[in-house]
């Protein structure tokens, strides 16, 4: 059974002009998400010095391109069997490791429970740990929102996106992914607001524009997205 995070106690109001302040991460219902203390680290993925001096070692041994692509470690025999353990190790050494968090999400969504060994925590717990470790990391909250959107927990996804925007109001990626959620929630006017902002900030992908066009809600005066060069 999938474990669902508790809603935070602060109210979330999302409009074009009013963004909620981030809520403190709360415990995940029915599960112990563990201490973020670790034998190695934990290190901050957003800290450039730590990424070079400390996390490169972790990535070389546990999060190479094969692991990130969910194929298994490229240089270890039986690397595919160790995939869950490699992602878990990376996220214990760096709880807010953005690429490892997204690999963890894909690993859990694309594999069956019988093929995800050595994952110590649920996806909700890995995000809980990341938010406890780095409460002001807007990318973590955006990725959490993307995960919740994928499992159709749209109200909670909206909450996480609201928190992400309060931390990174000029992030084209947050505006874009929030727009995708709002289209699925049939909040088209709000989706247009965030699509406008995403494209003004230079977001290159056309998917959100196309969704709004198909729904009949793409205004002619909106700044058009530009395809990737």
N, C-alpha and C positions, 0 to 999 in steps of 0.2 A: 504494500500500500504506500502510495506516495505521501510524504510528510509535507504539510503545508505550513508556511511560516505564519505566526501570529501577526495580525494587523497592528501597526504601531498606534499609540494613543493620540498622537497629534493629528489635527484635521488637515486634510489635503485639499486645497482649492487650486485648480489649474485654469487660468484664463490667459489671454494674450498679454495682460499687464500685471498679473498677480501670480507669483510663484511661491509655493510653500517652502519653508525652511526645512533642511534635512532633519529627519527624525533620527534619534539614536537607534542603532540596531538592537533588536530584542532577540531573546532566545527563540529557537525554533521549537514549535510545539512537539512534545513527545520524544525529543531526542537531545542527547548531550553532544554539542558540537565541539567540545574539547577546548583546551587551552591553546592559545596561539604561540606559547613558548615552544621553542624548538632547539634541538642540539646545534643545528646550523641555522643561524639567523634568529628570527625572521628578518628579511630584508625587503625594503620598499622598492617596488617595481618602478615607481615614478621618480626615484632618486637616481640621477644619471651616474653618479660616482659609485653607488652600490651596484648598479646594473653592470658596470664595467669590472669592478674589483671583485665582486662577490657572486653575482648571479650568472655571469658567464660560465663559471665553474659548474653551477647547477645545470645550466642549459646544455653544456657540452656532454655531461654524463647522464642527464635524465630528460632533456626536452629538446632534442634535435629535430630536424625537419620531419623525420619519420614519425616521431611521437606526435608532433603537432598535426600531422596529416592522418593520424590514427592508423598508421600502418605498422607501428612498432619501431623500436630503436634500431637505427641503421647499422650500428657497429657492434651490437650485442647478439650472441646466439640466442634464439628464442625470444627475440625482442618483442614480438607481438603479444606473447604471453605475459610480459612484464609491463604492458602498456598502462594499465590502471595504476600500478605501483609507481611508475615514472611520473605520471601526472600528479598523483597524490604527493609524492616527494617534493615536486616542484612547488606545489601550493602550500606545503608546510614550510618550506624554506622561504617562500615569498607569497603570503596569502592573497595579495592583490596583483599577482602576475596576470596581466590582462589576457595575454594570448593563452596561457595555461587555463585560465578560467573558461574561456570560450571553447577550448579543446575539451575540457571536462564536461561542459554542457553537451557538446556534440557526441561525446563518448557515451553519455548516459541516454541521450535520445535515440542514438542510432544502433545501440547494442541492446540485446536482451539481458535481463538480470543474470542469466547464467554465463554471460560472456563479459561481465564487468568485474572481474576479481580485483582484489587489493585496493579498492576504493574505500577508504575509511569512513567517509561521510556521504550524506546525500548532497545533491546540488544546492539545496537550500542552506545546508550547513556550511558548505564551502563559501557561499556568498556571505553568510552570517560572520564567518571568521574574517573574510576580507574587509567587511565594513567595520568590525571591531578593531582590526589592525589599522585601517586607514579611513577614518570616518569622512574625510573631505575629498576622497577620490571619486569624482563624478563618473568616471568610466566604469568603475565597479558597479555603481547603481544603474547605469545604462545597460550593462551586460545582464544584470539581474532582471531588469525590465524586459529585455529581449527574450530571456529564458522563460519568464512568466507568460509573455505573449505567446510563445511557442506551445505552451501547455494550456493555453486558453484561460488563464487566470488574469483576465484583462483589467479588472479593477485594481488588483495589486500591482500589475505592470504599470498602470497609470501612476500609481503612487511612487514607484521607484523612478520613473521618468521625471516626475515632478521634482523629486529630490535631486536627480542628476542635473536638471536645468538650473536649479537654485545654486548649484556648485559650479556649473559650466554653462552660463547662459548664452555664450557665443560659440557653442559647439555645433557645427553643422550636422555631425553624425547623430547627436542626441535629437535635434529637431527633426531630422529625417526619419529616424526610427520611431519617434513619438508620432509623427504624422501617419506612418503605416498602421500603428495601433489604432489611432483615432478613426482612420478609414474603416477598419474592421469593426469598430464600435459604432459606425454610422454617424459619427460626429464630424460631418464633412466640413462645416465652417471652421471648426477648430483645426482640422487637418490642413486646410488651406493656409491658415496663419503660420503653421510650423513648416509647411512646404515652402512658402514664400521665404521664410527666414533661412531655411536650409540652403536654398538655391542662391539667395543673396550672399551667403557665406561661402559659396563655391562648391557645394556638394555636387559630385559629378554624375551620379546615377539617376536614371530616368524612371525607375520603377514607381515611385510615389506619384509623380506627374501622370504617368499612364493610368494608375489606379483611379486618380481623381477625374481624369478625362473620361474613362469608361463609366464612372458614376455620374457624369454630367455636372461635375463641380470644379472644373478647372477654369478659373477666370482668365479672360483674354489678356488682361493687363498684368498678369503675374510674370515675374522674371522667369524665363524658361531655363530649365536645366541644360547644361552643355554636356554632350557625351564625352567620355574619357578620351584624352588625346593619345 
